[in-house]
Amino acid sequence: MSAMTSGTASTMLDAAEAARRTRVRFLIVLMLFAATTINYADRATISIAGPGMAKELGLTPVQMGYVFSAFAWSYVLAQIPGGWLLDRYSVKWVYAAAVALWSGFTLVQGAVGFFTGLTAVVMLFALRLAVGLTEAPVFPANARIVAAWFPTRERGMASAFFNSAQYFATVLFTPLMAWIVHNFGWHHVFTSMGVLGLAFAILWLRVVDSPKNHPSMNQAERDYIEAGGALLDMDGQGTKTQGNAGKTLRQLLAHRMLLGIYIGQYCITVLTYFFLTWFPVYLVKERGLSILQAGFAAVLPALCGFIGGILGGVISDLLLRRGFSLTAARKIPIVGGMLLSMSIIGCNYVQTDAVVVGLMALAFFGKGIGALGWAVVADTSPRESGGLSGGLFNTFGNTAGITTPIVIGYIVQTTGSFDGALVFVGLNALVACFCYLVVVGEIRRVELKAS
């Protein structure tokens, strides 16, 4: 009886402790979600503006592929410097500067509509390079913030939540941007998104801070997340590696687990960039929809991707709570989701537009479930170099932003069809499964060698 009384008392104490805790970490992840939504909406502006822009400027599919890829060239090249900035300076301020700068460059893209010919193409390419350059620190910062603010058992859900914003951006902004293009012209998409981003940068500075000194967070929440494995510090972890980034990068690249994760992320991101660049064009050119119809048709796959993204985090954290290892809890949703995403190839064998959109929705639902890479980065990155590790992960992943639009452009121009392009996308999902099943092995936090 005394044991039962003791257990009841302990439960009551735990409940009282939970009631006293603030929930600031949920506000933080909501800000990450909002920032990522704007981030991906700005990336997708070019795909919505693409058909009208190509017609006005006379661009071929291959030229469109290079314009689509411009963002990713600088985005990939800036990942390592961006990660270094995060390890050396305040994550809060680097993040705010990034949002303000990429939004400013997005805003200026609206002026391209006042030019013609080669001048317009060069300006657009250069501005897309600038957007990619300034967006580079954001996703490594997201992973670092989640590692600082969330205990391990909540990290999968938190990472999946902010990562699912890439689909929510399409749900929210694609119909809106398509309406703007339809009624006002393609260049107004850029000006409206630029203004929104500049306003958000100001909000970010007012809301976000480190767990160590956030004014709205109480000690009970701080103790809870620290006991669960949160790092607490968004800044200052990189003192050991700031002067030796080259050695750190060599250690990260030589680690089999990390290399498997990095290559797997490249393959997963192929699906993302197909959706961000060629999907609306596919609906217009291959399926005969208007740009306005394509904008609304893209909502269902994006919504399913968003639901899948949330569900992937829920499944992963639930498996952890049920006693599965961290390795199993992360790999099961990733591999299962990637297998499901291969349904995109089925679009080659159906004619009805509704079935095509349904298969795309199924594919992006699977991709959403499997998009747990940033949770894995938060789980595995060395404590002293989370920025560099996240930057390297994002470098591999977003190299797909360079290759995917160009490869698909050549496939479409050579074959006159998107059939081969969809096979290319589906096979990358299969390779991602191979990486996680064969190459990655046990998922654990990496410890860097001192010398």
Salt bridges, closest charged atoms under 4 A:
GLU17 OE1 - ARG20 NH2 2.56
ASP87 OD1 - ARG144 NH1 2.41
GLU135 OE1 - ARG43 NE 3.14
GLU154 OE1 - ARG25 NE 2.91
ASP209 OD2 - LYS92 NZ 3.99
GLU221 OE2 - ARG25 NH1 2.99
ASP233 OD2 - LYS212 NZ 3.64
ASP317 OD1 - ARG330 NH1 3.65
ASP379 OD1 - ARG155 NH1 3.60
ASP379 OD2 - ARG330 NE 2.64
